[in-house]
């Protein structure tokens, strides 16, 4: 049972060819491309409104230097939201349940924010490692603690996204299996389980969107510290 539960998180392979790259690139095809017309259709207008609102929300606390990250962070938000939500469909694979992929997204972007801070304002960036007014005996310990907390940020970003999605998928699979098994023997209990599964699915759709937003929001906060 343990093996079959976690089979859904294995990277799909067809004829020995890994399909992870395909599952990462195909969602982009589903989005409408902007046209050169003066008036867009409803779908494009809704998409543009969402992107504009999200960009304003994320970059409101940042100064002008941080606005250069608008394209990459907005694209990352749309990308993660798409992968997370499409992974809830039957017979699909969720690439963001792979810790390696999430760390590959989190680590370079976190490192870029740190390097920007060290290049533009090295004193302020290093000053984050030691809070103001620290007693002298505690300085070495606090510097070590702050350094560890800084280095653990990309790991926390990747693990948070992976753990939330993996837990949700497992919970949905367990609930659906219970409903399927109980249906012949206890139909009333199976019906209640199906209602629970429906509510759980709605919750997972919300979690998929919220986790993508949290991932990008934390990256923008790390950027805010360094610009």
C-alpha positions as a Markdown table, in Angstrom:
| # | Residue | x | y | z |
|---|---|---|---|---|
| 1 | Unk | 0.0 | 0.0 | 0.0 |
| 2 | Unk | 2.8 | 2.4 | 0.9 |
| 3 | Unk | 4.4 | 1.9 | -2.5 |
| 4 | Unk | 1.2 | 2.4 | -4.4 |
| 5 | Unk | 0.4 | 5.6 | -2.5 |
| 6 | Unk | 3.7 | 7.2 | -3.4 |
| 7 | Unk | 3.7 | 6.0 | -7.0 |
| 8 | Unk | 1.8 | 9.1 | -8.0 |
| 9 | Unk | 4.9 | 11.2 | -7.1 |
| 10 | Unk | 7.3 | 9.3 | -9.4 |
| 11 | Unk | 8.5 | 11.2 | -12.4 |
| 12 | Unk | 6.6 | 9.8 | -15.5 |
| 13 | Unk | 8.6 | 7.9 | -18.1 |
| 14 | Unk | 7.4 | 6.7 | -21.5 |
| 15 | Unk | 9.6 | 4.3 | -23.5 |
| 16 | Unk | 12.5 | 5.2 | -21.3 |
| 17 | Unk | 12.0 | 9.0 | -22.0 |
| 18 | Unk | 11.4 | 11.2 | -18.9 |
| 19 | Unk | 8.3 | 13.3 | -19.4 |
| 20 | Unk | 9.1 | 15.8 | -16.7 |
| 21 | Unk | 10.3 | 18.4 | -19.2 |
| 22 | Unk | 7.1 | 18.0 | -21.2 |
| 23 | Unk | 4.9 | 18.4 | -18.1 |
| 24 | Unk | 6.8 | 21.6 | -17.3 |
| 25 | Unk | 6.4 | 23.2 | -20.8 |
| 26 | Unk | 2.9 | 22.1 | -21.9 |
| 27 | Unk | 1.0 | 24.3 | -19.4 |
| 28 | Unk | 2.3 | 27.5 | -21.1 |
| 29 | Unk | 0.4 | 26.5 | -24.3 |
| 30 | Unk | -2.9 | 26.8 | -22.6 |
| 31 | Unk | -2.6 | 30.5 | -21.9 |
| 32 | Unk | -3.8 | 33.0 | -24.5 |
| 33 | Unk | -1.1 | 35.1 | -26.1 |
| 34 | Unk | -1.6 | 38.9 | -26.1 |
| 35 | Unk | -2.9 | 40.2 | -29.5 |
| 36 | Unk | -2.0 | 43.5 | -31.3 |
| 37 | Unk | -5.7 | 44.5 | -31.4 |
| 38 | Unk | -7.0 | 47.5 | -29.5 |
| 39 | Unk | -9.7 | 45.5 | -27.8 |
| 40 | Unk | -9.0 | 42.0 | -26.3 |
| 41 | Unk | -11.5 | 39.2 | -25.6 |
| 42 | Unk | -12.8 | 38.5 | -22.1 |
| 43 | Unk | -10.2 | 35.8 | -21.4 |
| 44 | Unk | -7.2 | 38.0 | -22.2 |
| 45 | Unk | -8.8 | 40.9 | -20.3 |
| 46 | Unk | -9.2 | 38.8 | -17.2 |
| 47 | Unk | -5.7 | 37.4 | -17.5 |
| 48 | Unk | -4.2 | 40.9 | -17.9 |
| 49 | Unk | -6.2 | 42.2 | -14.9 |
| 50 | Unk | -5.0 | 39.3 | -12.7 |
| 51 | Unk | -1.4 | 39.9 | -13.7 |
| 52 | Unk | -1.6 | 43.6 | -13.1 |
| 53 | Unk | -3.3 | 43.2 | -9.7 |
| 54 | Unk | -0.7 | 40.6 | -8.6 |
| 55 | Unk | 2.2 | 42.7 | -9.8 |
| 56 | Unk | 0.9 | 45.8 | -7.9 |
| 57 | Unk | 0.3 | 43.7 | -4.7 |
| 58 | Unk | 3.7 | 42.1 | -4.7 |
| 59 | Unk | 5.8 | 45.2 | -5.7 |
| 60 | Unk | 4.0 | 47.8 | -3.7 |
| 61 | Unk | 6.5 | 47.6 | -0.7 |
| 62 | Unk | 9.6 | 47.5 | -3.0 |
| 63 | Unk | 11.5 | 50.5 | -4.3 |
| 64 | Unk | 12.2 | 51.1 | -8.0 |
| 65 | Unk | 15.3 | 48.9 | -8.1 |
| 66 | Unk | 13.2 | 45.9 | -7.1 |
| 67 | Unk | 10.7 | 46.5 | -9.9 |
| 68 | Unk | 13.1 | 44.9 | -12.4 |
| 69 | Unk | 12.0 | 41.6 | -10.9 |
| 70 | Unk | 8.4 | 42.0 | -11.9 |
| 71 | Unk | 8.6 | 39.9 | -15.1 |
| 72 | Unk | 10.4 | 36.9 | -13.5 |
| 73 | Unk | 8.3 | 36.8 | -10.2 |
| 74 | Unk | 5.0 | 37.2 | -12.0 |
| 75 | Unk | 5.9 | 34.5 | -14.5 |
| 76 | Unk | 6.9 | 32.3 | -11.6 |
| 77 | Unk | 3.6 | 32.9 | -9.9 |
| 78 | Unk | 1.6 | 31.9 | -13.0 |
| 79 | Unk | 3.9 | 28.9 | -13.6 |
| 80 | Unk | 3.6 | 27.5 | -10.1 |
| 81 | Unk | -0.2 | 28.1 | -9.9 |
| 82 | Unk | -0.7 | 26.3 | -13.2 |
| 83 | Unk | 1.4 | 23.3 | -12.2 |
| 84 | Unk | -0.2 | 23.0 | -8.8 |
| 85 | Unk | -3.8 | 23.2 | -9.9 |
| 86 | Unk | -3.4 | 21.0 | -13.0 |
| 87 | Unk | -1.8 | 18.4 | -10.8 |
| 88 | Unk | -5.2 | 17.9 | -9.1 |
| 89 | Unk | -6.8 | 16.6 | -12.3 |
| 90 | Unk | -7.0 | 12.8 | -12.7 |
| 91 | Unk | -4.2 | 11.0 | -14.4 |
| 92 | Unk | -1.9 | 14.0 | -14.2 |
| 93 | Unk | 1.6 | 14.5 | -12.7 |
| 94 | Unk | 2.4 | 17.4 | -10.4 |
| 95 | Unk | 6.1 | 18.4 | -11.0 |
| 96 | Unk | 6.0 | 20.7 | -7.9 |
| 97 | Unk | 5.8 | 17.6 | -5.6 |
| 98 | Unk | 9.4 | 17.0 | -6.5 |
| 99 | Unk | 11.8 | 18.6 | -4.0 |
| 100 | Unk | 14.5 | 18.8 | -6.6 |
| 101 | Unk | 12.4 | 21.0 | -8.9 |
| 102 | Unk | 11.3 | 23.3 | -6.1 |
| 103 | Unk | 14.9 | 23.7 | -4.8 |
| 104 | Unk | 16.0 | 24.3 | -8.4 |
| 105 | Unk | 13.6 | 27.2 | -8.5 |
| 106 | Unk | 14.2 | 28.5 | -4.9 |
| 107 | Unk | 17.9 | 28.4 | -4.6 |
| 108 | Unk | 19.1 | 30.4 | -7.6 |
| 109 | Unk | 16.4 | 33.1 | -7.0 |
| 110 | Unk | 17.3 | 33.3 | -3.3 |
| 111 | Unk | 21.0 | 33.5 | -4.1 |
| 112 | Unk | 20.4 | 36.3 | -6.6 |
| 113 | Unk | 18.6 | 38.4 | -3.9 |
| 114 | Unk | 21.6 | 37.8 | -1.5 |
| 115 | Unk | 24.2 | 38.7 | -4.1 |
| 116 | Unk | 22.3 | 41.8 | -5.1 |
| 117 | Unk | 22.3 | 42.9 | -1.5 |
| 118 | Unk | 26.0 | 42.2 | -1.1 |
| 119 | Unk | 26.8 | 44.1 | -4.3 |
| 120 | Unk | 24.6 | 47.2 | -3.8 |
| 121 | Unk | 24.7 | 47.6 | 0.0 |
| 122 | Unk | 27.2 | 45.3 | 1.6 |
| 123 | Unk | 27.1 | 47.0 | 5.0 |
| 124 | Unk | 23.3 | 46.7 | 5.3 |
| 125 | Unk | 23.3 | 43.2 | 4.0 |
| 126 | Unk | 25.9 | 42.0 | 6.5 |
| 127 | Unk | 24.1 | 44.1 | 9.2 |
| 128 | Unk | 21.1 | 41.7 | 9.0 |
| 129 | Unk | 23.3 | 39.1 | 10.6 |
| 130 | Unk | 23.5 | 41.1 | 13.8 |
| 131 | Unk | 20.5 | 42.8 | 15.3 |
| 132 | Unk | 21.0 | 46.2 | 16.7 |
| 133 | Unk | 21.7 | 46.5 | 20.4 |
| 134 | Unk | 22.9 | 42.9 | 20.9 |
| 135 | Unk | 24.9 | 42.4 | 24.1 |
| 136 | Unk | 28.6 | 41.8 | 23.4 |
| 137 | Unk | 28.8 | 38.2 | 24.8 |
| 138 | Unk | 25.9 | 37.1 | 22.5 |
| 139 | Unk | 27.4 | 38.5 | 19.3 |
| 140 | Unk | 29.2 | 35.4 | 18.0 |
| 141 | Unk | 26.2 | 33.1 | 18.8 |
| 142 | Unk | 23.7 | 35.4 | 17.1 |
| 143 | Unk | 25.9 | 35.8 | 14.0 |
| 144 | Unk | 26.0 | 32.0 | 13.7 |
| 145 | Unk | 22.2 | 31.7 | 14.3 |
| 146 | Unk | 21.4 | 34.5 | 11.8 |
| 147 | Unk | 23.7 | 32.9 | 9.2 |
| 148 | Unk | 22.1 | 29.5 | 9.5 |
| 149 | Unk | 18.6 | 31.1 | 9.3 |
| 150 | Unk | 19.7 | 32.9 | 6.1 |
| 151 | Unk | 21.1 | 29.8 | 4.5 |
| 152 | Unk | 18.1 | 27.7 | 5.4 |
| 153 | Unk | 15.7 | 30.0 | 3.5 |
| 154 | Unk | 15.8 | 28.3 | 0.1 |
| 155 | Unk | 15.5 | 24.9 | 1.8 |
| 156 | Unk | 12.4 | 26.1 | 3.6 |
| 157 | Unk | 10.9 | 27.5 | 0.4 |
| 158 | Unk | 11.3 | 24.2 | -1.4 |
| 159 | Unk | 10.2 | 22.0 | 1.4 |
| 160 | Unk | 7.1 | 24.1 | 2.2 |
| 161 | Unk | 5.8 | 23.8 | -1.3 |
| 162 | Unk | 6.7 | 20.1 | -1.6 |
| 163 | Unk | 5.2 | 19.1 | 1.7 |
| 164 | Unk | 1.9 | 21.0 | 1.3 |
| 165 | Unk | 1.2 | 19.6 | -2.1 |
| 166 | Unk | 2.4 | 16.0 | -1.2 |
| 167 | Unk | 0.3 | 15.9 | 1.9 |
| 168 | Unk | -2.8 | 17.2 | 0.0 |
| 169 | Unk | -2.4 | 14.6 | -2.7 |
| 170 | Unk | -2.0 | 11.8 | -0.2 |
| 171 | Unk | -5.0 | 12.9 | 1.8 |
| 172 | Unk | -7.1 | 13.0 | -1.3 |
| 173 | Unk | -6.0 | 9.5 | -2.4 |
| 174 | Unk | -6.7 | 8.0 | 1.0 |
| 175 | Unk | -10.1 | 9.6 | 1.1 |
| 176 | Unk | -11.0 | 8.5 | -2.4 |
| 177 | Unk | -9.8 | 4.9 | -1.7 |
| 178 | Unk | -11.9 | 4.8 | 1.5 |
| 179 | Unk | -15.0 | 6.0 | -0.4 |
| 180 | Unk | -14.4 | 3.3 | -3.1 |
| 181 | Unk | -13.9 | 0.5 | -0.5 |
| 182 | Unk | -16.9 | 1.5 | 1.6 |
| 183 | Unk | -19.3 | 1.9 | -1.3 |
| 184 | Unk | -20.5 | -1.8 | -1.6 |
| 185 | Unk | -20.7 | -2.4 | 2.2 |
| 186 | Unk | -21.8 | 1.0 | 3.7 |
| 187 | Unk | -23.2 | 3.3 | 1.0 |
| 188 | Unk | -24.2 | 6.0 | 3.5 |
| 189 | Unk | -20.7 | 6.3 | 5.0 |
| 190 | Unk | -19.3 | 6.2 | 1.5 |
| 191 | Unk | -21.5 | 9.1 | 0.5 |
| 192 | Unk | -20.3 | 11.2 | 3.5 |
| 193 | Unk | -16.7 | 10.3 | 2.5 |
| 194 | Unk | -17.4 | 11.5 | -1.1 |
| 195 | Unk | -18.7 | 14.8 | 0.3 |
| 196 | Unk | -15.6 | 15.1 | 2.4 |
| 197 | Unk | -13.5 | 14.4 | -0.7 |
| 198 | Unk | -15.3 | 17.1 | -2.6 |
| 199 | Unk | -14.6 | 19.6 | 0.1 |
| 200 | Unk | -11.0 | 18.4 | 0.4 |
| 201 | Unk | -10.6 | 19.0 | -3.4 |
| 202 | Unk | -11.8 | 22.6 | -3.0 |
| 203 | Unk | -9.4 | 23.1 | -0.2 |
| 204 | Unk | -6.5 | 21.6 | -2.3 |
| 205 | Unk | -7.3 | 24.0 | -5.2 |
| 206 | Unk | -7.1 | 26.9 | -2.7 |
| 207 | Unk | -3.8 | 25.4 | -1.2 |
| 208 | Unk | -2.3 | 25.1 | -4.7 |
| 209 | Unk | -2.9 | 28.8 | -5.4 |
| 210 | Unk | -1.9 | 30.0 | -1.9 |
| 211 | Unk | 1.3 | 28.0 | -1.9 |
| 212 | Unk | 2.4 | 29.5 | -5.3 |
| 213 | Unk | 1.6 | 33.0 | -3.9 |
| 214 | Unk | 3.5 | 32.3 | -0.7 |
| 215 | Unk | 6.5 | 31.1 | -2.6 |
| 216 | Unk | 6.7 | 34.3 | -4.7 |
| 217 | Unk | 5.7 | 36.5 | -1.8 |
| 218 | Unk | 8.6 | 35.2 | 0.4 |
| 219 | Unk | 11.0 | 35.7 | -2.5 |
| 220 | Unk | 9.8 | 39.3 | -2.9 |
| 221 | Unk | 10.4 | 39.9 | 0.9 |
| 222 | Unk | 13.9 | 38.5 | 0.6 |
| 223 | Unk | 14.4 | 40.9 | -2.3 |
| 224 | Unk | 13.0 | 43.8 | -0.3 |
| 225 | Unk | 15.7 | 43.3 | 2.4 |
| 226 | Unk | 18.5 | 43.6 | -0.2 |
| 227 | Unk | 17.4 | 46.4 | -2.6 |
